[in-house]
Amino acid sequence: MIDFNKMTENYLKKKEREKSIGRYYPSEIGGCLRKIWFSYKYPIKPDANLLKIFQMGNIVHDFVVDVLKSEKNPHIELKSAEKPFKMKINGFTISGRIDNEIFIKLNNETALVEVKSCSNIDNLADAKKEHKMQLQLYMFATKIRKGMLLYIDKKNLESKVFTVPYDEMEALHAIERFSILDRHLRENKVPVAEAKKDISKNWLCNYCEYKDKCGDLK
């Protein structure tokens, strides 16, 4: 007998990127700033279950790339996938490999398609706010003004697509959030617990690995 669960865990183990103040990641900025702050000050390695969830997202993304570049869909031209992203601004760097960013040519237009996997697409009536913020940042940096969020249901590959109009004010808002995070990290000051203060984000606290540590603070 073999323990394939253990084998999977061994396979997914990797050297975690060490976070450093002054280098930030687009996928995080739409979440709770206090949680992001904690992740720099008190990093926690993801457990095996979380690594498996991340891997499922990678598998879904690879499937989307295969669909977009397939000759069976000649009206779509895949221009690039997993494009590296780096932007220096306000004394810090926003960077990382954009795992779920895809460039396509649709109706003679170049668009950014951000891919997200989800567990139940039926409950999704609109693109999530934090995903829109991430996409706005990409559109700002690349000067590509057409964006879409593509959600794929992990259990059956059903999908929903939401068009996201470019909004420079939203992009600048994302950058300002990075500035706030950077300032609080450098001054070693804990940011406001956004998930506690905003009723629309309260659910984030239930899944936060820093819930206890955050609860000890105001």
C-alpha positions, 0 to 999 in steps of 0.5 A: 500500500502507498500513502498517496496523501503523504506523497502529495504533501511531499510533492507540494512542499516547496521553499516558501518565498520570504516576505520582505518589507518594500516588496508586495503582492497584488493578490493580497492588497484587496484583503484585510491590511492587518492580516497582510501586516501580520504575514510580514511580521509573523509569517506562518508556513501554509499547511498541507491542506492549503497547499493542496487548495493552491495546487487545485487553483494551478491545475484550473489555470493550466486548463484555462490556458489549454482552452484559450490556446486550442485550435478549436477556439480560433476566435481567441489568440492567447498572447501570453500566460503567467506574465511576470509583473513588477512595478516600482512606485512610491519607494516600494515594489509591487511584484510577483508572477501573475499566475492567473493573468492571461492576455487574449485578443478578442474582437480585435481588442487586447484584454486581460483575463484574470482566472479564479477558481471557486468551490460553488459558482452558483452563489457568485452574482458578481466579481469579488471586490478584492479581485476587481482591485487586483485586476485594476492594478494590472490594467493600470500597469500594463495600459491594457484597458479591457479586463475580465474576471473568469471564475471556474467551478473546481467541481465541474469546470462551469464558469462565469465571466464578469467584465471589469471596466478600467477605473483609474481611481480604483487603481490608485486606491489599490496603490494607496493601500500598498502605501498604507501597508508599507508605512505601517510595516516600516513604523511597526504599527498595526493597521486597523482590523478592516475585516472586523470593522467592515461587515462585508469582510467579517467572514474573513476573520473565520478563516484567518490564521491570525485570528487569535493574535488579532483578537488581543489587539483593538 
